């Protein structure tokens, strides 16, 4: 695909593309878009931007200061595979038209500022991020919330709960058991062909693809993998990933959700995030003599992640549903510790043999309800704070967590138990984000206020269906 504004404009003319679709991300993390006729895009669009009204975008401008500019990144171009008319897609960052500066609440701008900050420290010149976003594929989803009722219903042909259901043509019985749906072959895995279509479609959209497979939970849990990339690119790829798989699923009459815990009593969906820092083409997290071959820099980076983890989760696990996943017993990373083998630890060191280029750490707490630009930038800031201040991560947690005595377990910190607690931690501990210049106090305050007003407090006000089972006959 073209990589410069001039190449983009030539492609538009040569291929007679009439519609250019400009995408950008709102504060909570959902793509927004506006489509333009081709004569509305010229070379100046890639510098000054294309005007739009930002007053209705969540977490952004008031109505009296609504004018904003979308600045497309020519390196993000791809032909949208879901549009009837050939449509060129471009991902944008956002500028303030009054100042010509990039907008401080724009998540993609925040991500770029995180990379710029890394370079300014002299520690490294690239941060590689490799997210692993899990998701569920359902055949039916219904939900409602009114003054007198509340319910949700999801269903999947693969759901173990359907093992006794009468189905058209007969129930063939291949329903993965709870917590045992990892890597089954057909006919138990019914989604192979659709995942392949998802993966190959992602490749057509410029995402460097690697693999796909079924995940642990019954009822259609899956994961597609793409190659790690520099921080902003990784976030771009993740947004493309989400866009592609939702639309491919829709083609098949199915629906996708990245909700961390849509099913009770089975594993939830996370987004384990692999991270490493390089400089001058050399990996900096490898250490010949260190624990799990980690360098001192890598251990200090881990120290920063662990120190700031409660606050980080306010950004990396930003939904009330996130904390229904982060509970013991479902392979969830609830322990704020690091280990080369313990998957209940929040930071795992993947085995990489003797290859320094493969040495990385995996922060296992995040989930894909996050805004990836914000989450990746925040994790990098926390790690860099650990490096700058030489934060000691303590001893690794290499014991089986289930074999620990109550006394030993009480010494292992755990993740916050709710979004409200994580936001309180973020309010208390965010200097590592703002003192870098990557995040502004305005953004942090806006984020916390938005989450409390639109998610935490509305959830607190509503009766839960299970409360009727507990208390109706009181």
Order of alpha helices (4+ residues) and beta strands (2+ residues): alpha-beta-beta-beta-beta-beta-beta-alpha-beta-beta-beta-alpha-beta-beta-beta-alpha-beta-beta-beta-alpha-alpha-beta-beta-beta-alpha-alpha-alpha-alpha-alpha-alpha-alpha
